Each structure stands twice: as C-alpha cells, then as structure tokens.
Amino acid sequence: MRIGINALGQIRGGTLEHLRQLLAWWAELVAHSGDTLTLFASDGTLQRLGSIPPLVRIVPVTLGDRSVVLRIVAEQLILPLLIRVHNIDVLFSPASTSPLFSGTPSVVMLQNAAPFLPKSELRKFPATSRLRLWTLRWFMRASARHAAAVIFLSDTFRRQFYTLTKTAKRLRREDVVIYHARPECVKIDAIEADNCIRTLGIIRPYLLCVSHVYPYKNLVELITAFELIESDTMQLVLVGEAVLQERYFTEVKKAAERASRYPQQVLLTGALSREQVGILLQECMAFVFPSTCENCPIGLVEALAYKLPIACSNVGVMPEIAGKAALLFDPYQPSDIAQTVKMLIMEPDVRADLARKAQDELARFGTPNEVADATWGLLTRVVDSVR
C-alpha cells in the first residue's frame, strides 16, 4: 500500500502534533510491512515538523503555505499530478481539505471547526480572515463529499457539520470519530520546573489557559472575569500564539493590562515549547478554557492527562471532551466565568474531585499508537474497497 499524506498549508497546533505522532508510528509499521509513506508538504510545515522518520519520503511543495490562493492552486492542481507520479493508492489529508480532481481515493480529517462559526462570531474577524474561513468552509464541504472516508474528531462536530452544510449521510463513504491521542505526561523534577517558571515570570499559584489567540477563544472575556475575581495573589497565565490576529491580540493585551493588580498578573507568554507547556500544566492550580469553537481541543485533553481541575465553556465540543471532569460556564458572560473560576480557587475539595474524575475521562482517548493504528486501519479499508 502506497500512502500519500497531504500536508500542504500552514499546519500548526494540534493538527501538527497529531501529524507528528502519526508519522512516528506509521514509519514503524512500514519498516515491517513493505508499504510506503510519501509526505507532500509545504516548506513551513516541514520546518515546524522538525525531525521526520527516515522511511518517510518527502516531496516539498513550495507554494503550499505562501497564501490561501497558492495553497488552493498547489492542492487542487499540482498535488493530483504528484499523486499520479508517485503511484499513490490512497491520500490522507489531515488538515481538513483534499484535492477534488484526483481519481485516487482520499481520506480527509476535518480538523478545523472555525469555518462553521455563527455569523455573530465571524464578524469579530477582519474581512480577509472571514474570506479565508468562508473559502475553507466551501472546500471542507466539497472535500467531504469527494472523499472515500471522513474522520471527525468529535461527535459534536460531526453533527454540526452535517446540520450546517446539509451534507447528507446517504453519501457512500465511511465516517468515523477518532479523538486526538492522550499525551504522555513526563514528570519534570522540581529544580528544572522552578527554573522554567521563574524564567517565564510566573508566580505560584496560577491559573493556566493554553490556546492560540483567536477571537472565538474568548480570551478577553476570560481576562475580564479574572478582573472581577479581584485576587491579589492568583496569576492568570495565557499560553499561545497570535497567528494573523494582530487586532485581537492588541485587545487581549489591553485587557490584560487593565485586569492586572500588579505587573503581569495576567501574563501572555506567547508560543512555548511542548516541554515548557508540560511544566506549566504540571505546576498550575487549575486549567481554564473559555473557547466557543473547537473540534477536539488538545489543551483540554492535556489537562485531563495531567489530572487538572478544569473550568471550561458549556458550548460546542467542550462538554464532550471534558466530560464530568470540568465545571462549565457560559463563555459569553464574564460574571459566570468569574463565579465558576472563583469556586475552583476557593474550594480545594472541588478541585480534588475534578482531578479524580479527569483520569476516568482520559480513558476515552487512545494512546498515540492506538490512534495511528485506527487511522491506518481506515486507510487500509479504503484501499481494499477499490481493489
């Protein structure tokens, strides 16, 4: 079986980590099976992936992440030709879209829920971002119709996708839900953890939110809620990168300055390494996640893995992912966020109960190898169905 992987575009965050995990385990499988893996990737994605297993054949596609238009050109016109040149049996597309004019069977993973935001949320984005999301929405719907199989990352988004796109289940394809894998928690010794915490300017105790900076992440509302708590000792630490969101990032910074009762009480760290994020998860008092639009947020899964008490949104996929291990709040109401977060801060018994429940909820998520095996099995079934 000759598997192609469509890694064009600016693959980041949970999608990037998911792809990294798949490649690591699939390289082990092809070492013993005689199958092949060919990675069609943009320059930026290759750089962010870092070390790639030697058994993965890399085919750079330089236009892939220079702009939305060039990504479409590369994916819809250039990639089908490359698929034919490399005799690919099945194409796996982990970043929501796939070529629409290729005769090779494809399996598409619908990662991005943002294109299906309600209009009230989309208005928070600048016009260029709205156009990009509308374009992505069209291609996601078309890719799902064209695909031999579709992978969803949650039941919630699967229902939402079918409802909003009116894409009927009568289409002859296999649809499955495969959650992101649970991460491995590496315990960091106290000295190294203290050095990291101190270097970043973090003061214990602190609340942690790990999320890229987008309008639908509701970070301004979270900061406003933190201001309402009026704590002189607790710090709020926000970890995440602002990707093409300068205007919203400016709003977040201004809110952080207003809410801080001492310098950097609301701390914006920017993007951090996986090791640094692991340390912050290990050392925080609780995890707070106010986002209104996700598919399978890796931050919530990581919080479960670290057995953290969680407060998160009561909308979208968040209740499905966090299960009984979280206190839920209305993400649009800072007063409700404040009341819920204050309970986490003031009630150690509540925190302990949520931490115990986190381990039970985590059992719903497979290991990286189990998730990779499930995805590989789907690819195999697609190839067998057309032989």
C-alpha positions as CSV (number, residue, x, y, z in Angstrom):
1,M,0.0,0.0,0.0
2,R,1.4,3.4,-1.1
3,I,0.1,6.1,1.2
4,G,0.3,9.8,0.4
5,I,-0.1,12.4,3.1
6,N,-1.3,15.9,2.1
7,A,0.5,18.3,4.5
8,L,0.1,21.5,2.4
9,G,-0.8,24.8,4.1
10,Q,0.2,26.2,7.4
11,I,-0.3,23.2,9.7
12,R,0.1,24.2,13.3
13,G,-1.1,23.4,16.8
14,G,-3.0,20.2,17.5
15,T,-3.0,19.2,13.8
16,L,0.8,19.4,13.7
17,E,1.3,17.4,16.8
18,H,-1.3,14.8,15.5
19,L,0.6,14.5,12.2
20,R,3.9,14.2,14.1
21,Q,2.5,11.3,16.1
22,L,1.1,9.5,13.1
23,L,4.3,9.7,11.1
24,A,6.3,8.3,14.0
25,W,4.2,5.2,14.4
26,W,3.5,4.7,10.7
27,A,7.2,4.7,10.0
28,E,7.5,1.8,12.3
29,L,4.7,0.0,10.5
30,V,6.1,0.4,7.0
31,A,9.5,-0.8,8.2
32,H,8.0,-4.3,8.5
33,S,5.1,-4.2,6.0
34,G,6.7,-3.2,2.7
35,D,4.2,-0.3,2.4
36,T,5.4,3.2,1.6
37,L,4.7,6.7,3.0
38,T,5.1,9.8,0.9
39,L,4.7,13.2,2.6
40,F,3.7,16.1,0.3
41,A,4.4,19.1,2.5
42,S,4.8,22.9,2.3
43,D,8.1,24.4,3.4
44,G,6.6,25.9,6.6
45,T,5.0,22.6,7.7
46,L,8.3,20.7,7.1
47,Q,10.1,23.2,9.2
48,R,7.6,23.0,12.1
49,L,7.5,19.2,12.0
50,G,11.2,19.1,12.7
51,S,12.8,15.6,12.5
52,I,10.9,13.3,10.2
53,P,11.4,9.5,10.3
54,P,13.9,8.4,7.6
55,L,11.4,5.9,6.0
56,V,9.1,8.8,5.1
57,R,9.7,10.0,1.6
58,I,9.4,13.8,1.5
59,V,8.1,15.7,-1.5
60,P,8.3,19.5,-0.9
61,V,5.5,21.7,-2.4
62,T,6.9,25.2,-2.2
63,L,3.6,27.0,-2.9
64,G,1.7,25.3,-0.1
65,D,1.8,27.9,2.6
66,R,2.6,31.2,0.9
67,S,-1.1,32.3,0.8
68,V,-4.6,30.8,0.7
69,V,-4.8,31.2,-3.1
70,L,-1.5,29.5,-3.7
71,R,-2.4,26.7,-1.3
72,I,-5.5,26.0,-3.3
73,V,-3.5,26.1,-6.5
74,A,-1.0,23.7,-5.1
75,E,-3.5,21.3,-3.6
76,Q,-6.0,21.3,-6.4
77,L,-3.7,21.4,-9.5
78,I,-0.2,20.4,-8.5
79,L,-0.9,17.7,-5.9
80,P,-3.0,15.5,-8.2
81,L,-0.1,15.3,-10.6
82,L,2.3,14.4,-7.9
83,I,0.0,11.7,-6.7
84,R,0.0,10.1,-10.1
85,V,3.8,10.4,-10.4
86,H,4.3,8.6,-7.1
87,N,1.6,6.0,-7.8
88,I,-0.3,6.7,-4.6
89,D,-3.0,4.2,-3.6
90,V,-4.7,6.4,-1.0
91,L,-4.3,10.0,0.0
92,F,-4.6,11.0,3.7
93,S,-5.4,14.7,4.2
94,P,-5.2,15.6,8.0
95,A,-5.8,19.4,7.6
96,S,-9.5,19.5,6.5
97,T,-9.2,19.7,2.7
98,S,-8.1,17.4,-0.2
99,P,-7.8,17.5,-4.0
100,L,-11.2,17.5,-5.7
101,F,-10.0,16.4,-9.2
102,S,-8.0,13.3,-8.3
103,G,-9.0,9.8,-9.1
104,T,-7.0,8.5,-6.1
105,P,-9.2,7.6,-3.1
106,S,-8.8,10.1,-0.3
107,V,-9.4,10.1,3.5
108,V,-9.9,13.6,4.9
109,M,-9.7,14.5,8.5
110,L,-11.9,17.5,9.3
111,Q,-9.8,19.4,11.8
112,N,-10.9,23.0,11.7
113,A,-14.3,23.9,13.2
114,A,-13.7,27.7,12.8
115,P,-15.3,28.0,9.3
116,F,-18.6,26.9,10.9
117,L,-18.7,29.7,13.4
118,P,-22.1,31.6,13.6
119,K,-22.2,34.9,11.8
120,S,-22.0,36.8,15.1
121,E,-18.6,35.2,15.8
122,L,-17.3,35.6,12.3
123,R,-17.9,39.3,12.5
124,K,-15.1,39.5,15.1
125,F,-12.6,38.6,12.4
126,P,-11.2,41.1,9.9
127,A,-12.5,40.8,6.3
128,T,-9.5,38.9,5.0
129,S,-9.8,36.3,7.7
130,R,-13.6,35.9,7.1
131,L,-12.9,35.4,3.4
132,R,-10.3,32.7,4.2
133,L,-12.7,30.9,6.6
134,W,-15.6,31.0,4.0
135,T,-13.3,29.6,1.4
136,L,-12.1,26.9,3.7
137,R,-15.7,26.0,4.6
138,W,-16.5,25.5,0.9
139,F,-13.5,23.3,0.4
140,M,-14.2,21.3,3.5
141,R,-17.7,20.5,2.4
142,A,-16.5,19.6,-1.1
143,S,-13.7,17.5,0.2
144,A,-16.0,15.6,2.5
145,R,-18.3,14.9,-0.5
146,H,-15.4,13.7,-2.6
147,A,-13.6,11.6,0.0
148,A,-13.9,7.9,0.3
149,A,-13.9,8.3,4.1
150,V,-14.1,11.1,6.5
151,I,-12.5,11.3,10.0
152,F,-14.2,13.6,12.6
153,L,-12.5,14.5,15.8
154,S,-15.7,14.6,17.9
155,D,-19.4,13.6,17.7
156,T,-20.4,17.2,18.3
157,F,-18.6,18.5,15.2
158,R,-19.9,15.6,13.1
159,R,-23.5,16.6,14.0
160,Q,-22.7,20.3,13.5
161,F,-21.1,19.6,10.1
162,Y,-24.0,17.6,8.7
163,T,-26.5,20.2,10.1
164,L,-24.8,23.3,8.8
165,T,-23.6,22.0,5.4
166,K,-26.7,19.8,4.8
167,T,-24.2,17.2,3.7
168,A,-26.4,14.1,3.9
169,K,-25.2,10.8,5.4
170,R,-26.5,9.0,2.4
171,L,-23.2,9.6,0.6
172,R,-21.4,6.4,0.2
173,R,-18.4,6.7,2.4
174,E,-17.2,5.7,5.8
175,D,-17.4,8.3,8.6
176,V,-15.7,7.7,11.9
177,V,-14.8,9.6,15.0
178,I,-11.2,9.3,16.2
179,Y,-10.3,11.6,19.1
180,H,-6.8,13.1,19.3
181,A,-4.5,10.9,21.3
182,R,-3.9,11.5,25.0
183,P,-0.4,12.9,25.6
184,E,2.3,11.3,27.6
185,C,2.9,13.2,30.9
186,V,6.6,13.5,31.6
187,K,7.2,14.4,35.3
188,I,9.8,17.2,35.4
189,D,12.0,17.5,38.5
190,A,11.4,20.4,40.9
191,I,14.6,22.3,40.1
192,E,14.0,22.3,36.4
193,A,10.4,23.2,36.8
194,D,11.2,26.1,39.2
195,N,13.8,27.4,36.7
196,C,11.2,27.4,33.9
197,I,8.5,29.0,36.0
198,R,10.9,31.7,37.2
199,T,12.3,32.4,33.7
200,L,8.8,33.0,32.3
201,G,7.9,35.4,35.1
202,I,5.2,33.1,36.6
203,I,4.3,33.3,40.3
204,R,2.5,30.4,42.0
205,P,-0.4,29.8,42.4
206,Y,-1.6,30.4,38.9
207,L,-4.5,29.5,36.6
208,L,-3.5,28.3,33.1
209,C,-5.1,28.6,29.7
210,V,-3.3,27.1,26.6
211,S,-4.8,28.4,23.4
212,H,-3.8,30.2,20.3
213,V,-5.1,33.8,20.2
214,Y,-8.2,33.9,18.0
215,P,-11.4,35.9,18.6
216,Y,-13.5,32.8,19.3
217,K,-11.1,31.8,22.0
218,N,-12.9,34.4,24.2
219,L,-9.7,35.4,26.0
220,V,-10.9,39.0,26.6
221,E,-14.0,37.6,28.4
222,L,-11.7,35.3,30.5
223,I,-9.5,38.2,31.4
224,T,-12.5,40.4,32.3
225,A,-13.8,37.6,34.5
226,F,-10.4,37.3,36.2
227,E,-10.6,41.0,36.9
228,L,-14.0,40.5,38.6
229,I,-12.5,38.0,41.0
230,E,-10.2,40.7,42.4
231,S,-7.5,38.4,43.6
232,D,-4.2,39.8,44.9
233,T,-2.4,36.5,44.9
234,M,-3.6,34.5,41.9
235,Q,-1.9,34.8,38.5
236,L,-3.6,34.1,35.1
237,V,-1.2,32.6,32.6
238,L,-2.2,32.6,28.9
239,V,0.0,30.5,26.6
240,G,-0.5,30.8,22.8
241,E,0.5,32.4,19.6
242,A,-1.4,35.1,17.7
243,V,-1.4,33.9,14.1
244,L,-2.5,36.7,11.8
245,Q,-4.6,38.2,14.6
246,E,-2.8,41.4,15.4
247,R,-6.0,43.4,16.1
248,Y,-7.5,40.8,18.5
249,F,-4.1,40.3,20.2
250,T,-4.0,44.0,20.9
251,E,-7.4,43.8,22.5
252,V,-6.1,40.9,24.7
253,K,-3.0,42.8,25.8
254,K,-5.1,45.9,26.7
255,A,-7.5,43.7,28.7
256,A,-4.5,42.1,30.5
257,E,-3.1,45.4,31.5
258,R,-6.4,46.6,32.9
259,A,-7.0,43.4,34.8
260,S,-3.6,43.2,36.4
261,R,-3.4,44.4,40.0
262,Y,0.4,44.0,39.9
263,P,2.8,43.8,36.9
264,Q,2.0,40.9,34.7
265,Q,-0.6,39.4,36.9
266,V,-2.3,38.4,33.6
267,L,0.7,37.0,31.8
268,L,0.9,36.4,28.0
269,T,3.8,34.1,27.3
270,G,3.4,33.7,23.6
271,A,4.1,30.3,22.0
272,L,6.1,27.9,24.1
273,S,7.8,24.6,23.5
274,R,6.0,21.3,24.3
275,E,8.3,20.8,27.2
276,Q,7.6,24.2,28.7
277,V,3.8,23.7,28.3
278,G,4.2,20.4,30.1
279,I,5.9,22.1,33.0
280,L,3.2,24.7,33.3
281,L,0.5,22.0,33.2
282,Q,2.3,20.1,35.9
283,E,2.6,23.1,38.2
284,C,-0.7,25.0,37.8
285,M,-3.6,25.1,40.2
286,A,-6.3,24.7,37.6
287,F,-6.9,24.8,33.8
288,V,-9.4,27.3,32.3
289,F,-10.6,27.1,28.7
290,P,-13.2,29.7,27.5
291,S,-13.2,28.9,23.8
292,T,-16.5,28.7,22.0
293,C,-15.4,26.8,18.8
294,E,-13.2,23.7,18.8
295,N,-13.2,20.2,17.3
296,C,-11.0,18.2,19.7
297,P,-9.0,20.8,21.7
298,I,-5.7,19.2,22.6
299,G,-5.4,21.7,25.5
300,L,-8.4,20.1,27.2
301,V,-7.0,16.6,26.6
302,E,-3.7,17.6,28.1
303,A,-5.4,19.0,31.1
304,L,-7.2,15.7,31.6
305,A,-3.9,13.8,31.2
306,Y,-2.3,16.0,33.9
307,K,-5.3,15.3,36.2
308,L,-6.1,19.0,36.5
309,P,-9.3,20.6,37.8
310,I,-10.9,22.2,34.7
311,A,-13.3,25.1,34.1
312,C,-14.4,25.4,30.5
313,S,-17.2,26.6,28.1
314,N,-20.6,24.9,28.2
315,V,-20.9,25.3,24.4
316,G,-19.6,23.4,21.4
317,V,-17.4,20.3,21.9
318,M,-16.1,21.3,25.3
319,P,-18.6,19.3,27.4
320,E,-18.0,16.2,25.2
321,I,-14.2,16.4,25.6
322,A,-14.0,17.3,29.3
323,G,-16.9,15.2,30.4
324,K,-17.5,15.1,34.2
325,A,-14.0,16.4,34.9
326,A,-14.9,20.1,34.4
327,L,-17.1,22.9,35.8
328,L,-18.9,24.5,32.9
329,F,-19.6,28.2,32.4
330,D,-21.3,30.5,29.9
331,P,-18.3,31.8,27.9
332,Y,-20.1,34.9,26.8
333,Q,-20.8,36.0,30.4
334,P,-17.7,37.2,32.3
335,S,-19.7,37.2,35.5
336,D,-20.5,33.4,35.1
337,I,-16.8,32.7,34.2
338,A,-15.7,34.6,37.3
339,Q,-18.1,32.7,39.6
340,T,-17.0,29.3,38.3
341,V,-13.3,30.1,38.4
342,K,-13.6,31.5,41.9
343,M,-15.2,28.2,43.0
344,L,-12.1,26.4,41.7
345,I,-9.8,28.8,43.5
346,M,-11.7,28.7,46.8
347,E,-12.8,25.1,47.1
348,P,-10.0,22.5,47.4
349,D,-12.5,19.7,47.7
350,V,-14.0,20.7,44.3
351,R,-10.5,20.7,42.7
352,A,-9.7,17.3,44.2
353,D,-13.0,15.8,42.9
354,L,-12.4,17.1,39.4
355,A,-8.9,15.8,39.4
356,R,-10.1,12.3,40.3
357,K,-12.7,12.4,37.5
358,A,-10.1,13.5,35.0
359,Q,-8.4,10.1,35.0
360,D,-11.7,8.4,34.2
361,E,-12.5,10.8,31.3
362,L,-9.0,10.4,29.9
363,A,-9.7,6.7,29.3
364,R,-11.9,7.7,26.4
365,F,-8.8,8.8,24.5
366,G,-6.4,6.4,22.9
367,T,-2.6,6.4,23.0
368,P,-0.8,7.9,20.0
369,N,-0.1,4.4,18.7
370,E,-3.7,3.4,19.1
371,V,-4.9,6.5,17.2
372,A,-2.4,5.9,14.5
373,D,-3.5,2.2,14.2
374,A,-7.1,3.2,13.9
375,T,-6.3,5.7,11.2
376,W,-4.1,3.2,9.4
377,G,-6.9,0.7,9.5
378,L,-9.3,3.1,7.8
379,L,-6.8,3.8,5.0
380,T,-6.4,0.1,4.5
381,R,-10.1,-0.5,4.3
382,V,-10.4,2.3,1.7
383,V,-7.7,0.7,-0.5
384,D,-9.2,-2.8,-0.2
385,S,-12.6,-1.4,-1.2
386,V,-11.4,-0.2,-4.6
387,R,-9.2,-3.2,-5.5
